Structures are given as C-alpha cells and as structure tokens.
Amino acid sequence: MKRRYRCTICTHIYDPALGDPDSGIAPGTAFEDIPDTWMCPDCGATKADFEPVED
C-alpha cells in the first residue's frame, strides 16, 4: 500500500489510490512520482508542504 500525505497548511490528504485527476495526476500515482510543480488542490500549497500520514 502506498503512503498517503497530508498538507500541513490545510490538512488535505493526497491518497495515491485516488490520485488528483483534476490536476492530471492519475489514480495509482505515488506521491514521490508527482511533479515538484504540483500544488495542493485545496489551498495551493507546494508539494514540499506535505508530510507522510502515519496509518
């Protein structure tokens, strides 16, 4: 199972199983494989503002 990541600004969760289709990120895309230019779809924070979620 791929790890989920949380935005430290707005708490949006990036779930690899869902991806971010609205931003062109297909379901099944690991967080590490997302381009560094990707931004949080909820608040616009950078990829660097995300942290791993401990399940």
N, CA, C and O atoms as CSV, one atom per row, in Angstrom:
chain,resi,resn,atom,element,x,y,z
A,1,MET,N,N,0.845,-1.194,0.000
A,1,MET,CA,C,0.000,0.000,0.000
A,1,MET,C,C,0.881,1.245,0.000
A,1,MET,O,O,1.828,1.352,0.779
A,2,LYS,N,N,0.561,2.164,-0.868
A,2,LYS,CA,C,1.329,3.400,-0.945
A,2,LYS,C,C,0.897,4.354,0.163
A,2,LYS,O,O,-0.273,4.406,0.541
A,3,ARG,N,N,1.849,5.092,0.664
A,3,ARG,CA,C,1.613,6.006,1.772
A,3,ARG,C,C,0.838,7.238,1.326
A,3,ARG,O,O,1.032,7.744,0.221
A,4,ARG,N,N,-0.043,7.712,2.201
A,4,ARG,CA,C,-0.787,8.949,1.962
A,4,ARG,C,C,0.002,10.122,2.551
A,4,ARG,O,O,0.839,9.941,3.436
A,5,TYR,N,N,-0.278,11.312,2.050
A,5,TYR,CA,C,0.404,12.528,2.508
A,5,TYR,C,C,-0.618,13.599,2.839
A,5,TYR,O,O,-1.647,13.714,2.173
A,6,ARG,N,N,-0.326,14.393,3.885
A,6,ARG,CA,C,-1.222,15.450,4.355
A,6,ARG,C,C,-0.582,16.814,4.146
A,6,ARG,O,O,0.601,17.012,4.424
A,7,CYS,N,N,-1.384,17.753,3.650
A,7,CYS,CA,C,-0.942,19.139,3.528
A,7,CYS,C,C,-0.851,19.745,4.920
A,7,CYS,O,O,-1.808,19.680,5.691
A,8,THR,N,N,0.295,20.333,5.245
A,8,THR,CA,C,0.471,20.923,6.572
A,8,THR,C,C,-0.223,22.281,6.686
A,8,THR,O,O,-0.314,22.840,7.779
A,9,ILE,N,N,-0.708,22.809,5.571
A,9,ILE,CA,C,-1.402,24.102,5.593
A,9,ILE,C,C,-2.905,23.910,5.816
A,9,ILE,O,O,-3.493,24.556,6.683
A,10,CYS,N,N,-3.529,23.012,5.024
A,10,CYS,CA,C,-4.988,22.886,5.088
A,10,CYS,C,C,-5.476,21.483,5.458
A,10,CYS,O,O,-6.683,21.272,5.566
A,11,THR,N,N,-4.587,20.538,5.652
A,11,THR,CA,C,-4.849,19.143,6.019
A,11,THR,C,C,-5.457,18.295,4.892
A,11,THR,O,O,-5.963,17.204,5.155
A,12,HIS,N,N,-5.415,18.777,3.649
A,12,HIS,CA,C,-5.849,17.949,2.517
A,12,HIS,C,C,-4.999,16.677,2.484
A,12,HIS,O,O,-3.791,16.731,2.710
A,13,ILE,N,N,-5.624,15.545,2.204
A,13,ILE,CA,C,-4.911,14.272,2.121
A,13,ILE,C,C,-4.738,13.890,0.655
A,13,ILE,O,O,-5.709,13.825,-0.099
A,14,TYR,N,N,-3.484,13.637,0.258
A,14,TYR,CA,C,-3.231,13.056,-1.059
A,14,TYR,C,C,-3.202,11.555,-0.885
A,14,TYR,O,O,-2.346,11.022,-0.179
A,15,ASP,N,N,-4.138,10.868,-1.527
A,15,ASP,CA,C,-4.223,9.416,-1.470
A,15,ASP,C,C,-3.824,8.867,-2.837
A,15,ASP,O,O,-4.515,9.118,-3.824
A,16,PRO,N,N,-2.719,8.120,-2.911
A,16,PRO,CA,C,-2.267,7.592,-4.197
A,16,PRO,C,C,-3.326,6.748,-4.913
A,16,PRO,O,O,-3.352,6.702,-6.143
A,17,ALA,N,N,-4.186,6.090,-4.162
A,17,ALA,CA,C,-5.225,5.265,-4.780
A,17,ALA,C,C,-6.200,6.117,-5.589
A,17,ALA,O,O,-6.771,5.652,-6.575
A,18,LEU,N,N,-6.384,7.362,-5.165
A,18,LEU,CA,C,-7.307,8.279,-5.845
A,18,LEU,C,C,-6.597,9.191,-6.822
A,18,LEU,O,O,-7.185,9.604,-7.821
A,19,GLY,N,N,-5.331,9.514,-6.550
A,19,GLY,CA,C,-4.600,10.477,-7.370
A,19,GLY,C,C,-5.215,11.861,-7.230
A,19,GLY,O,O,-5.839,12.175,-6.217
A,20,ASP,N,N,-5.036,12.677,-8.248
A,20,ASP,CA,C,-5.637,14.018,-8.307
A,20,ASP,C,C,-5.996,14.280,-9.765
A,20,ASP,O,O,-5.352,15.084,-10.439
A,21,PRO,N,N,-7.046,13.583,-10.251
A,21,PRO,CA,C,-7.389,13.668,-11.680
A,21,PRO,C,C,-7.615,15.091,-12.183
A,21,PRO,O,O,-7.315,15.392,-13.338
A,22,ASP,N,N,-8.138,15.965,-11.332
A,22,ASP,CA,C,-8.378,17.351,-11.748
A,22,ASP,C,C,-7.077,18.081,-12.075
A,22,ASP,O,O,-7.073,19.058,-12.823
A,23,SER,N,N,-5.970,17.593,-11.502
A,23,SER,CA,C,-4.656,18.188,-11.765
A,23,SER,C,C,-3.811,17.324,-12.708
A,23,SER,O,O,-2.623,17.584,-12.901
A,24,GLY,N,N,-4.431,16.303,-13.287
A,24,GLY,CA,C,-3.713,15.449,-14.232
A,24,GLY,C,C,-2.891,14.345,-13.587
A,24,GLY,O,O,-2.038,13.748,-14.244
A,25,ILE,N,N,-3.137,14.061,-12.298
A,25,ILE,CA,C,-2.414,13.005,-11.590
A,25,ILE,C,C,-3.323,11.772,-11.548
A,25,ILE,O,O,-4.353,11.774,-10.873
A,26,ALA,N,N,-2.937,10.731,-12.270
A,26,ALA,CA,C,-3.776,9.536,-12.394
A,26,ALA,C,C,-3.842,8.751,-11.087
A,26,ALA,O,O,-2.886,8.750,-10.312
A,27,PRO,N,N,-4.977,8.079,-10.838
A,27,PRO,CA,C,-5.045,7.163,-9.688
A,27,PRO,C,C,-3.916,6.141,-9.769
A,27,PRO,O,O,-3.570,5.662,-10.849
A,28,GLY,N,N,-3.349,5.817,-8.611
A,28,GLY,CA,C,-2.236,4.875,-8.556
A,28,GLY,C,C,-0.873,5.542,-8.601
A,28,GLY,O,O,0.150,4.860,-8.545
A,29,THR,N,N,-0.841,6.882,-8.701
A,29,THR,CA,C,0.429,7.607,-8.760
A,29,THR,C,C,0.967,7.848,-7.355
A,29,THR,O,O,0.320,8.500,-6.536
A,30,ALA,N,N,2.156,7.317,-7.086
A,30,ALA,CA,C,2.797,7.533,-5.781
A,30,ALA,C,C,3.134,9.012,-5.610
A,30,ALA,O,O,3.420,9.707,-6.585
A,31,PHE,N,N,3.099,9.484,-4.375
A,31,PHE,CA,C,3.405,10.888,-4.091
A,31,PHE,C,C,4.779,11.267,-4.629
A,31,PHE,O,O,4.968,12.367,-5.149
A,32,GLU,N,N,5.733,10.354,-4.503
A,32,GLU,CA,C,7.105,10.618,-4.954
A,32,GLU,C,C,7.172,10.840,-6.469
A,32,GLU,O,O,8.101,11.479,-6.962
A,33,ASP,N,N,6.192,10.315,-7.203
A,33,ASP,CA,C,6.183,10.421,-8.658
A,33,ASP,C,C,5.428,11.640,-9.180
A,33,ASP,O,O,5.396,11.883,-10.387
A,34,ILE,N,N,4.826,12.402,-8.280
A,34,ILE,CA,C,4.129,13.629,-8.683
A,34,ILE,C,C,5.185,14.698,-8.996
A,34,ILE,O,O,6.176,14.810,-8.275
A,35,PRO,N,N,4.985,15.479,-10.058
A,35,PRO,CA,C,5.954,16.544,-10.366
A,35,PRO,C,C,6.088,17.537,-9.203
A,35,PRO,O,O,5.121,17.793,-8.486
A,36,ASP,N,N,7.280,18.087,-9.025
A,36,ASP,CA,C,7.515,19.047,-7.949
A,36,ASP,C,C,6.699,20.323,-8.125
A,36,ASP,O,O,6.559,21.101,-7.182
A,37,THR,N,N,6.165,20.543,-9.309
A,37,THR,CA,C,5.362,21.739,-9.577
A,37,THR,C,C,3.903,21.576,-9.157
A,37,THR,O,O,3.134,22.535,-9.194
A,38,TRP,N,N,3.521,20.353,-8.755
A,38,TRP,CA,C,2.144,20.089,-8.313
A,38,TRP,C,C,1.837,20.904,-7.078
A,38,TRP,O,O,2.710,21.114,-6.235
A,39,MET,N,N,0.595,21.370,-6.962
A,39,MET,CA,C,0.170,22.143,-5.798
A,39,MET,C,C,-1.073,21.514,-5.174
A,39,MET,O,O,-1.844,20.835,-5.853
A,40,CYS,N,N,-1.257,21.743,-3.889
A,40,CYS,CA,C,-2.430,21.250,-3.177
A,40,CYS,C,C,-3.690,21.754,-3.889
A,40,CYS,O,O,-3.821,22.953,-4.135
A,41,PRO,N,N,-4.615,20.851,-4.220
A,41,PRO,CA,C,-5.821,21.280,-4.922
A,41,PRO,C,C,-6.765,22.112,-4.060
A,41,PRO,O,O,-7.646,22.791,-4.590
A,42,ASP,N,N,-6.594,22.068,-2.738
A,42,ASP,CA,C,-7.482,22.828,-1.852
A,42,ASP,C,C,-6.960,24.216,-1.521
A,42,ASP,O,O,-7.729,25.177,-1.485
A,43,CYS,N,N,-5.637,24.332,-1.275
A,43,CYS,CA,C,-5.122,25.632,-0.812
A,43,CYS,C,C,-3.970,26.179,-1.649
A,43,CYS,O,O,-3.553,27.320,-1.449
A,44,GLY,N,N,-3.445,25.374,-2.596
A,44,GLY,CA,C,-2.361,25.864,-3.443
A,44,GLY,C,C,-0.978,25.754,-2.840
A,44,GLY,O,O,-0.018,26.298,-3.386
A,45,ALA,N,N,-0.861,25.048,-1.706
A,45,ALA,CA,C,0.458,24.848,-1.095
A,45,ALA,C,C,1.325,23.994,-2.019
A,45,ALA,O,O,0.809,23.278,-2.877
A,46,THR,N,N,2.622,24.071,-1.843
A,46,THR,CA,C,3.543,23.304,-2.683
A,46,THR,C,C,3.639,21.860,-2.200
A,46,THR,O,O,3.218,21.525,-1.093
A,47,LYS,N,N,4.198,21.025,-3.052
A,47,LYS,CA,C,4.406,19.614,-2.694
A,47,LYS,C,C,5.266,19.503,-1.436
A,47,LYS,O,O,5.090,18.575,-0.646
A,48,ALA,N,N,6.189,20.436,-1.248
A,48,ALA,CA,C,7.083,20.415,-0.080
A,48,ALA,C,C,6.318,20.641,1.233
A,48,ALA,O,O,6.840,20.350,2.309
A,49,ASP,N,N,5.077,21.161,1.150
A,49,ASP,CA,C,4.279,21.411,2.345
A,49,ASP,C,C,3.488,20.197,2.797
A,49,ASP,O,O,2.664,20.298,3.705
A,50,PHE,N,N,3.731,19.034,2.167
A,50,PHE,CA,C,3.035,17.805,2.541
A,50,PHE,C,C,3.942,16.941,3.400
A,50,PHE,O,O,5.164,16.955,3.247
A,51,GLU,N,N,3.320,16.180,4.318
A,51,GLU,CA,C,4.056,15.272,5.181
A,51,GLU,C,C,3.385,13.896,5.143
A,51,GLU,O,O,2.177,13.806,4.921
A,52,PRO,N,N,4.151,12.832,5.355
A,52,PRO,CA,C,3.556,11.490,5.339
A,52,PRO,C,C,2.542,11.328,6.471
A,52,PRO,O,O,2.714,11.874,7.561
A,53,VAL,N,N,1.495,10.574,6.192
A,53,VAL,CA,C,0.483,10.255,7.197
A,53,VAL,C,C,0.822,8.891,7.793
A,53,VAL,O,O,1.032,7.920,7.066
A,54,GLU,N,N,0.873,8.830,9.096
A,54,GLU,CA,C,1.119,7.549,9.771
A,54,GLU,C,C,-0.216,6.834,9.927
A,54,GLU,O,O,-1.107,7.316,10.627
A,55,ASP,N,N,-0.352,5.691,9.276
A,55,ASP,CA,C,-1.610,4.936,9.351
A,55,ASP,C,C,-1.619,4.005,10.550
A,55,ASP,O,O,-2.598,3.293,10.771
